[in-house]
């Protein structure tokens, strides 16, 4: 019988409600490339509010594994579907601004998705831009140093099925 990954509840660190750390699940969308030196291209999307470059990510979902939640975000934010890997390849943190004076620390667990299909009609089409980049170029575009490190260190040959 196949072992099902456990469902995850939000990770909370700290005491005060307004400074609690939250958990999100991110999708490192990739495709294999014969033209790129690294042999792989990574997909970044623009954020809806500031337009900065990010990976698709979102909050935990009831009755979904972290990898499945990341895959749902990849579809909603980038229009991609593909092979989802259940192994978290790393974490990064950032501050999510709730309003002009309040931000929450967020820890993002990242799950790789090999893109097999990309559609132009998806829930957040028209609200975001998409861009395929080499890992080094993608790392230079993101604001979070930890995410940049994950992007440059990513090697699909190390993924297990």
Buried (B, 14 or more C-beta within 10 A) or exposed (E): EEEEEEBBEEBEEEEEEEEBBBBBBBBBBBBEBEEBEBBBBBBBBBBEEEEEBBBBBBEBBEEBBBBBBBBBBBBBBBBBBBEBBBEBBBBBEBEEEEEEEEBBBBBBBBBBBBBEEBEEEBEBBEEBEBBBBBBBBBBEBBEBEBBBBBBBEBEBEEBEE
